[in-house]
Amino acid sequence: MNFKTALKSSIQLLFVLATYSLSMNNIALANDEPERKNNSAKIKTEEIDLYHAAKQRPIKLDLWYQEKTCKGQGCTQTLAQKTNVAILSHGAMGSAKDYSWLAYPLAAQGWIVVGLNHFGESWRYGGQNIDPSSVMRFWQRTEDVSYVVDSFDSFLPEGLAASNPNIVVIGHSSGGYTAASLAGVTLDAQQIYQYCSSDRAKGDLGCSYKGDQGSAQSPATDPSIWSGLDSRITGIVMLDPALGPASTISSLNEVELPTLVIGSKDNDFLPFDYHANYYAQHIPKAKLIALDNGEGHFVYINSCDNDYKARGVSLCRDREGVDRDAVQRKMVGNILRFLTE
């Protein structure tokens, strides 16, 4: 088997998530920025458009931050905790706003939350710009994140970038792998091909996808270049991350950043042992929180109310007994504790 064939097979795991692309566009109507009330903090939101000229990619950002209220002559409103920045990377075909359940409480604690919408995947650029094959070009996601960090001075308050900010990347599903890649994790196409061809992959919906996958347009034939390592990142949070079977143990062992992995044990999309748990086992400083009360892969997006499904798995309706809002409140507490350790 040549590398090109192995690559085509290996990307099935990530590409399957594209099956809910149009669904996410409709879910956005139900998910659109549920405001989180906070008695002690006024959260300001902004939408910002950047353009990465070198890659010819637009980058649409959502910004959440705490707006200080001050009184007296000459008083101006400024951001709190300027040194703490959380960058959100959504799952395939999603959007940053799908995680406002997390963005608002982070902002209320003084974090500047930068939600990244990946072009070609996110409905935020309009349905005409959705390109399912872009899910395969996963290196573009880390390029997006690094460019956003490069551009802090252009859209964040003056002096923020110069203050050597603490930058944590939080990602769900393929966004979880994006966080891992920024920490130095690399992929092996042959490794995931072997996994998807084995009995271990039974129940892994990523490996069951069939269809036209287009061209991955890999930047190189050497899988080791698929690391998007960015030394400015100081920590990562992975929410039910994808691409575990493709991630090399050697690169996972070399990750030095504090890492929090939250995964669903009774997973309806990505088997826990080969994704979330796999990352947690092999990243030296990883802390694992396993959700073990029926939570599925989509409990990590905002609560919503429609009947759309991805590969037969509901995006909005959880298993009986799962209270998505309560699960997310608990996750907020876990993430905040991790960020303050």
N, C-alpha and C positions, 0 to 999 in steps of 0.2 A: 504493500500500500504506500503510495507516495504522499508527500506532505500535504499537497492540495486536497487529496481525497480525505485524509485524516482531519484536516481543518474543517472541511465541509460537514463531516459527521460530528465533529466536536462542538460546533456552534449550535447544534440543535438545542442544547440545554438552555442557552440564553435566548435563542430566537423564539422558542415556544411562548415566551411571555408576551410576544407581540400579538397573540391571539386576542388580547383584550384591548387593543388599541382604540377601536371605535367606541367600545364600551366606556373607556375612561373619559372620552369626550362627553358622553351623556351623564356619567357619574359626576362630572365636574359641576353640573347644574345643581346637584343635591349636596355636593361637598363644598361648594364655593365659600371658603373662608368663614366657617362657623366661629364667630367671635367668642373668645374665652374671657369671661368677666374676671376682673381682678380689682379688688378694692383699693390696693395700695399703689398700683402702677397703671399708667396710661400707655398702651402699646400703640405705637405708630407703625403703619405699613406703607410701603412704597413699591412701585414697579419700575424697574430700571432696564434699559436696553443697552447691551454692549455689542461690539462686533469684533470678532477675532479675524483680522484681515489676513494674517498669514495662513489661516486654515479656511478662510471664506465661510465662517460660521457665525450666525447671529447667536447671542446668548441673552436670553430673557431671565431676569432675576426678580425674585420676590424678597423684600426686606422686611423684617420685623425687629423693632427695637423699642426700648423703654424711653418714653418721652418724659423728661423731668418737668415737674411743675415748680416754678419758682416765683417769688414775689419781690417787688422792690424795684427801684430805679436801676436801669442798666442790666437787669437780670435777663439772661438768655437761656433758652432750652438747649441742653446738650445730652449726649448719650451717656448712659451709665456703663460702668465696667468696660471701658473701651478696649481693654486688652483681650477680652474673651469673644471669640467669633466661632459660631457653629455653621458649617456649610452642609446643607441638605442635598442629597442626591437621590432622586426618586427611582422607583422601580420602572421596568420597561413600559413605555407607552403611558406613563403617568404624568405627574406634575408636582412641583414643590408644594402647591396648595393642598395636596392630598394629605399633607402631614402638619397641617396647622394645629392639630391636637397637641403636637409637641412644640411647635414654633412659639406659640403664645406663652406657655409657661416658662420656656427658656428665656424669652425676652423679658418676662416679668422678673426673672432672677438676674437681670442685667446683661444677659448675653445678646450680642448682635447676631441675628439669625439671617443667613444668606441662603435663600432657596434657589437652587439652580434648576432650570428647565432645559433638558437636552434636546437640541434641534434634531428633527427627523423622528423623534420618539414622542415628544410631548404634544398634547392637544393644544397647548398654549400658543402655538404658532399657527393654528388653524388646521382644519382637516385636510386641506390641499397640500400641506407640507408634511403629513405623516408618511413616513417611508419605513415599512416594517424591516427592510433589509438593513437599516441603520443600526438595529439592535446588535447586529453582528460586528459592527465596527466599534467594539467596546473601548478601544484605546482613545476614541474621541471624547469619551466621558472624562478621563483623567486630564486630557488636554484642556477641556472646558474648565475644570476645577483649577488647574494651575494658572490658566489665563485670568480667571477671576481673582485669584490671589495677587497676581501681577498687577491687576487693575484697581486694587483697593483704594489707592489715592484718588482715582477718578470718580468714585461714587460713595465712599465712606467719609465721615467727618475728617477734617484736616488733622494730620498728626497721627492717625490711627496706625497706618502701616509702619511709620517710623518708630512706633512704640513697641515693636517686636511682638505682635499679638500672639496670643495662645489660640491656635486654630485647630478645631476638632471637626472631622468629617463624619457625618451621620448618614448612613445609606440603608435603604431597604431593597431586598432582593438583588437585582443587578446593581443597584446603588450600593449594596453591601459589598459586592466585589469591587466596585469602584473605590471604596474606602480602603479595602485591602491592597489594591494595586498601588494606591498612593503611598501605602506603607512599605511597598517593595515586593509584594507577592507577584509571582510570575505564573504563566500558564504553560501547560504541555498538551498539545493537540492529541498526540497519540495516547496519552494517559486517559483523557476523557472518552476517546473512541473505544478503548478497551473496557472502560467502565460501562458505557452505554450498551455494549455488546454482551455484557455479562448478566447473570441472574441477580446481581446486587442492585441493578437498576430497575428492578420490578417495582412499579408504582411511582417511578420518577417521571413526571409528565414532561419534563424537559427532553427526555430521550425518546418520547413517543411521537414527537411532532414529525409530520411528513408534509412535504410541499416544496414549492419553489423557493429556494433560499438565496438566489441571486449570487452576487460576488462579494466576498468579504473584504476584498481590496486590502489585504494585510500589508502593513508598512514594511515588513521584512519576513523572510522565511525562518528566521531564528526566533522560536517562541520566547526566549529569554528577554527579547526587547519589549515584550508586552508588559513589562513593569512600568507603571507611571510614577515611580518613586519621586516624591517631592519632600525634601528635607524640612520644609517649613511647617509641615503638618505635625502636630504634637500629640494627637490621640485619635482613635477611631472608634465608632460605635456601629456595629453591624446588626441590622434587624432582619432576621431570617434570610441570610445572604445566599445568593446563587453562586454557581460555578465552583463549588467545593471540589468536585471530582477532577476538575482541570487544574487546580492549584497545586504546585509542587511542594512537597514536604520540606525540601531544602530551603526554599524561599520563605515558607511560613516560619520555619525555625529561626530565621534571621530577622524577623520583625522585632524591633526593639520598642515600639510604641506601646503605651498603655492601651489595652483593647477590651471593649465590652461587646460580647456576642449575646444577643437574645434570639432564641429560636423556639419554634413550636414543635413539640415532641410528636404529637399525633398529627403529623403534617399531611395536608391534602394536596400538596403541590410538589414540594422539594423535600425528600426524605431527610429527617433530622440528622441521622448518623453520618450521612455523606455530604452534608452541607454545613449547617450551623455548628454541629458538634465536631465535625472534622476540623473546621477552622480553630475552634476553641482548644482542641486537643494539641494542636501543633504550633500555635503561637505562644511563645513562652510566657508573656505577661497577660494573656487573655483571661478574662473573667466571664464565665458562662452563666446565663440565667435561662433555664428551660421552662417554657410555659407548658403546663401538663394538665390542663383542664379542658381539653377539646378545642383550644384555639387553633385556627388555621393560618394559612399563608397571608390572607388578606385582612387579618385583624389589625394589621399595622397601618392601614389607611383610614382616613376619616370615616365616621359612621355615615351611611348613605341608605337610600331607600329606592331600589329598583331591582329588576330581575335579571340583570346581565350576568353572564357566566364566562369563565375562561376555562376551556377544556372540561366543561361540566362542573366547575367549581364556582360557586357564587361569590361575587365580589363584595356584596353588601350583607348577605344573610349568613350569620354564623351558626354553628351547631347549637342544638338545644342546650340551654344552660349557660351559654357564653354571653356575657354582657360586655360588648366591645368598649363602651365608654369606661367601664370599671377597669377593664384590662389595661387600657391606655393610661388611666390615671396612675395605676400601679407602676407601669413602665416609666412614666415621667419621674416618679420618685426614685426608681432604680437608676435612671440615667443621670439625674441631678446628683445623686450620691456618688456615682462614678466620677462625675466631672469635678467634684470637690475633694476627692481623695488625694 
